[in-house]
Amino acid sequence: MAAKPKKAQPRIVSEPEWRRAVARLLVREKAATRAGDALAPARRRQPRVAIDQPYRFQGPHGAVSLPDLFEGRRQLLLDHFRYAPT
């Protein structure tokens, strides 16, 4: 059996260099957070699809409908991601 290649490890640096690296990364992380925050309203405005089919699920006390499964809650939000075939 061939030996597994070793994974590259982060460099060991002085504390001041580490602090500078953390500060640079923090700038990028804040930008990513702001970008996600800017997308959130558009995500909330995405169109919805009504579930009209009478789905049945097996619950702990037998078969239940979708509304029964969620105990009568008014809304169920679901993020569904579709990936194109590769």
C-alpha positions as a Python dict, from the first residue, in 0.01 Angstrom:
ca = {
    (1, 'M'): (0, 0, 0),
    (2, 'A'): (134, 344, -95),
    (3, 'A'): (200, 598, 178),
    (4, 'K'): (-49, 884, 203),
    (5, 'P'): (95, 1221, 101),
    (6, 'K'): (138, 1458, 393),
    (7, 'K'): (-98, 1753, 409),
    (8, 'A'): (60, 2096, 406),
    (9, 'Q'): (54, 2256, 748),
    (10, 'P'): (27, 2629, 819),
    (11, 'R'): (354, 2812, 875),
    (12, 'I'): (467, 2887, 1229),
    (13, 'V'): (513, 3263, 1268),
    (14, 'S'): (573, 3522, 1536),
    (15, 'E'): (275, 3661, 1724),
    (16, 'P'): (291, 4003, 1552),
    (17, 'E'): (288, 3833, 1210),
    (18, 'W'): (1, 3613, 1322),
    (19, 'R'): (-195, 3920, 1439),
    (20, 'R'): (-141, 4090, 1101),
    (21, 'A'): (-262, 3777, 921),
    (22, 'V'): (-571, 3761, 1145),
    (23, 'A'): (-645, 4129, 1077),
    (24, 'R'): (-619, 4076, 699),
    (25, 'L'): (-850, 3776, 716),
    (26, 'L'): (-1098, 3968, 932),
    (27, 'V'): (-1129, 4234, 658),
    (28, 'R'): (-1218, 3961, 407),
    (29, 'E'): (-1459, 3791, 651),
    (30, 'K'): (-1643, 4118, 717),
    (31, 'A'): (-1673, 4179, 341),
    (32, 'A'): (-1816, 3829, 297),
    (33, 'T'): (-2065, 3890, 579),
    (34, 'R'): (-2175, 4221, 425),
    (35, 'A'): (-2220, 4051, 86),
    (36, 'G'): (-2436, 3781, 245),
    (37, 'D'): (-2637, 4045, 429),
    (38, 'A'): (-2696, 4228, 100),
    (39, 'L'): (-2829, 3905, -59),
    (40, 'A'): (-3064, 3820, 228),
    (41, 'P'): (-3355, 4047, 118),
    (42, 'A'): (-3344, 3902, -234),
    (43, 'R'): (-3347, 3550, -86),
    (44, 'R'): (-3655, 3638, 122),
    (45, 'R'): (-3832, 3773, -191),
    (46, 'Q'): (-3779, 3453, -390),
    (47, 'P'): (-4105, 3309, -526),
    (48, 'R'): (-4270, 3027, -338),
    (49, 'V'): (-4432, 2701, -449),
    (50, 'A'): (-4751, 2578, -288),
    (51, 'I'): (-4756, 2210, -193),
    (52, 'D'): (-5091, 2083, -321),
    (53, 'Q'): (-5023, 1709, -328),
    (54, 'P'): (-5156, 1504, -36),
    (55, 'Y'): (-4820, 1374, 86),
    (56, 'R'): (-4832, 1108, 359),
    (57, 'F'): (-4547, 1038, 600),
    (58, 'Q'): (-4488, 767, 852),
    (59, 'G'): (-4474, 932, 1194),
    (60, 'P'): (-4421, 776, 1537),
    (61, 'H'): (-4800, 726, 1569),
    (62, 'G'): (-4871, 611, 1212),
    (63, 'A'): (-4931, 785, 879),
    (64, 'V'): (-4969, 1164, 890),
    (65, 'S'): (-5023, 1443, 640),
    (66, 'L'): (-4776, 1724, 586),
    (67, 'P'): (-4971, 1971, 805),
    (68, 'D'): (-5001, 1705, 1076),
    (69, 'L'): (-4630, 1631, 1053),
    (70, 'F'): (-4558, 1995, 1140),
    (71, 'E'): (-4828, 2010, 1404),
    (72, 'G'): (-5049, 2266, 1230),
    (73, 'R'): (-4783, 2531, 1182),
    (74, 'R'): (-4887, 2780, 913),
    (75, 'Q'): (-4567, 2779, 707),
    (76, 'L'): (-4281, 2549, 630),
    (77, 'L'): (-3980, 2709, 466),
    (78, 'L'): (-3749, 2485, 272),
    (79, 'D'): (-3430, 2573, 87),
    (80, 'H'): (-3396, 2342, -209),
    (81, 'F'): (-3080, 2342, -414),
    (82, 'R'): (-3075, 2183, -758),
    (83, 'Y'): (-2749, 2097, -919),
    (84, 'A'): (-2724, 2051, -1293),
    (85, 'P'): (-2599, 1712, -1409),
    (86, 'T'): (-2224, 1709, -1462),
}
